[in-house]
């Protein structure tokens, strides 16, 4: 979709809020923080499309902020149905998985260990509100990184992950020089504007502001530019 679309336009704000609260509770029940160390590659990415960590992040928790679209490489490693990028040196693949060559890991399991360690670092720091640390974690793309952070932050972040959207909102609220700031600073500023509002009520307000400002997304993808080389959907 190109424009900001509000689910509440269809089913009402109270129902949407309950839906979002339940989605967050269900995700944390399925992938609690203390279970991430034991997460397997098969639990992280598979072709069942209903129970993997990647599927939860992109599809099942869509209402908790979108990271939809773009390449599956945004997950760092993924199980593919059709092998692509055979001659692209930025990626490595075996008979089942594909991953970033920049991890400098020859096997899927070793590459997954890089990804999993990054996820644990993101989730742990988010749970402790060490949000500035998240700006320095480069193994995963910005949008994916900050969605993971939101899910484990105990509602201490805004569930919007695309930087230009955050910049537009922060500028709307009067923050000068927002474009040059890291996401942690933008998030902190926007959370200051929340006051004592429920996070999902506030999220709905922010989406409405973006819609009223005629913000048009050219893509829902929040992965880095290199991810757009090949749009392999899974």
C-alpha positions in Angstrom: 0.0 0.0 0.0 1.2 3.5 -0.7 -0.7 5.6 1.8 -0.9 5.4 5.6 -3.9 3.1 6.3 -5.6 3.0 9.6 -7.1 -0.3 10.7 -9.4 1.7 13.0 -11.1 3.1 9.9 -12.6 -0.3 9.5 -13.2 -1.8 12.9 -12.9 1.0 15.4 -10.2 2.2 17.7 -11.1 0.2 20.8 -11.1 -3.1 18.8 -7.8 -2.2 17.2 -6.2 -1.5 20.6 -7.4 -4.8 22.0 -6.0 -6.5 18.9 -2.6 -4.9 19.2 -2.4 -5.7 22.9 -3.3 -9.4 22.3 -0.7 -9.6 19.4 2.0 -8.3 21.6 1.1 -10.7 24.4 0.9 -13.6 22.0 4.3 -12.8 20.5 6.0 -12.5 23.9 4.4 -15.8 24.9 5.7 -17.5 21.8 9.2 -15.9 21.9 9.9 -14.7 25.5 13.3 -13.0 26.0 14.8 -15.9 27.9 14.0 -18.3 25.1 15.9 -16.5 22.4 19.2 -18.1 23.2 17.7 -21.5 22.5 16.0 -20.5 19.2 17.0 -22.8 16.3 17.5 -21.8 12.7 14.3 -23.7 11.8 12.3 -21.7 14.4 13.8 -18.5 13.1 12.9 -19.1 9.4 11.0 -21.8 7.6 8.6 -22.2 4.7 5.5 -22.9 6.9 4.7 -19.2 6.9 2.8 -19.3 10.2 5.1 -20.0 13.1 8.7 -18.7 12.5 10.2 -15.7 14.2 10.6 -14.0 10.9 6.9 -14.6 10.0 5.8 -13.2 13.3 7.9 -10.1 12.9 6.7 -9.3 9.3 3.2 -10.7 9.0 1.5 -11.8 12.3 2.5 -8.6 14.2 1.8 -6.3 11.2 -0.5 -4.2 13.4 2.4 -3.5 15.8 4.2 -1.6 13.1 5.0 -2.6 9.5 8.3 -3.9 8.2 6.5 -5.4 5.2 8.0 -5.8 1.8 11.5 -5.7 0.3 13.9 -8.6 0.2 13.9 -11.5 2.7 17.6 -10.7 3.2 16.4 -8.1 5.7 16.2 -11.0 8.2 19.9 -11.7 7.8 19.3 -15.3 6.8 16.2 -17.0 5.4 15.0 -20.3 4.0 14.2 -19.9 0.3 11.9 -21.5 -2.0 13.7 -20.4 -5.2 17.4 -19.8 -5.2 18.4 -16.3 -6.4 21.4 -14.0 -6.5 23.7 -16.9 -7.5 26.3 -14.6 -8.9 25.9 -11.7 -6.4 28.9 -11.6 -4.1 26.9 -9.8 -1.4 25.1 -13.0 -0.6 25.9 -16.6 0.2 23.6 -19.6 -0.1 23.5 -23.3 0.2 20.9 -25.8 -0.8 18.4 -24.4 1.7 19.3 -21.0 3.1 20.7 -17.6 1.9 22.5 -15.0 4.0 24.6 -11.9 3.9 28.2 -12.5 2.8 29.3 -9.6 5.1 28.8 -11.9 8.0 31.9 -13.7 6.7 30.4 -17.1 7.7 30.6 -20.1 5.4 27.7 -22.1 6.8 24.0 -21.3 7.4 24.3 -22.2 11.1 27.3 -19.9 11.6 25.5 -17.1 9.9 22.4 -17.7 12.0 24.5 -17.5 15.1 25.5 -13.9 14.1 21.8 -13.0 13.5 20.6 -14.6 16.7 23.3 -12.9 18.8 22.2 -9.6 17.3 18.6 -10.3 18.1 19.4 -11.2 21.7 21.5 -8.0 22.1 18.7 -5.9 20.7 16.0 -7.5 22.8 18.0 -7.4 26.0 19.0 -3.8 25.6 15.5 -2.8 24.7 14.1 -4.5 27.8 16.6 -2.5 29.9 15.8 0.7 27.9 19.4 1.0 26.7 18.1 2.3 23.4 21.2 4.3 22.3 23.0 0.9 22.1 20.6 -0.1 19.3 22.0 2.5 17.0 25.3 0.7 17.0 24.1 -2.8 16.1 24.7 -3.2 12.4 24.1 -6.9 11.8 20.5 -6.3 11.0 18.7 -3.5 9.1 17.2 -0.4 10.9 13.6 -1.2 10.5 13.9 -4.9 11.5 16.1 -4.0 14.4 13.7 -1.4 15.9 10.7 -3.6 15.5 12.4 -6.3 17.6 13.3 -3.6 20.1 9.7 -2.4 20.4 8.4 -5.9 21.0 10.7 -6.3 24.0 10.7 -2.7 25.3 7.6 -3.0 27.5 5.9 -0.3 25.4 8.7 2.2 25.9 9.1 2.8 22.1 6.9 4.0 19.3 5.9 1.2 17.0 7.1 3.1 13.9 10.4 1.9 12.4 11.0 3.9 9.2 13.4 6.7 10.0 11.8 9.3 7.6 8.5 8.7 9.2 10.0 9.4 12.7 11.8 12.4 11.3 8.5 13.8 9.9 6.7 13.3 13.2 9.5 14.7 15.3 9.7 17.8 13.1 5.9 18.1 13.4 6.2 18.3 17.1 8.9 21.0 16.9 12.3 19.1 17.0 14.9 21.0 15.1 17.6 19.0 13.2 15.6 15.8 13.4 16.9 14.4 10.1 20.5 14.3 11.4 19.6 12.5 14.6 19.8 8.7 15.2 16.6 6.8 15.7 17.1 6.4 19.4 17.0 10.2 19.8 13.9 10.5 17.6 12.2 7.7 19.6 13.1 9.4 22.9 11.7 12.7 21.7 8.4 11.2 20.4 8.0 9.3 23.6 8.3 12.5 25.6 5.3 13.8 23.6 3.2 10.8 24.6 2.6 11.9 28.1 0.4 9.4 30.0 -1.4 8.1 27.0 -1.6 4.4 26.2 1.1 3.5 23.7 -1.4 2.2 21.2 -3.7 5.2 21.5 -0.6 7.4 20.9 0.4 5.2 17.9 -3.0 5.7 16.4 -2.6 9.4 16.8 0.8 9.4 15.1 -0.6 7.4 12.2 -3.4 9.9 11.9 -0.8 12.8 11.9 1.2 11.1 9.2 -1.9 10.6 7.1 -2.9 14.3 7.6 0.5 15.4 6.6 0.0 13.6 3.4 3.0 11.3 4.1 3.2 8.8 1.2 5.3 5.8 1.5 7.1 4.7 -1.7 7.5 1.3 -0.1 6.6 -0.4 3.1 10.1 -1.9 3.2 12.2 -0.7 6.1 15.3 -2.7 5.1 18.4 -1.0 3.8 18.8 0.0 0.2 20.9 -3.0 -0.7 18.0 -5.3 0.2 16.1 -3.9 -2.8 18.5 -5.6 -5.2 16.2 -8.6 -5.3 12.6 -8.8 -4.0 12.4 -12.4 -2.9 9.2 -12.8 -1.0 8.7 -15.8 1.3 
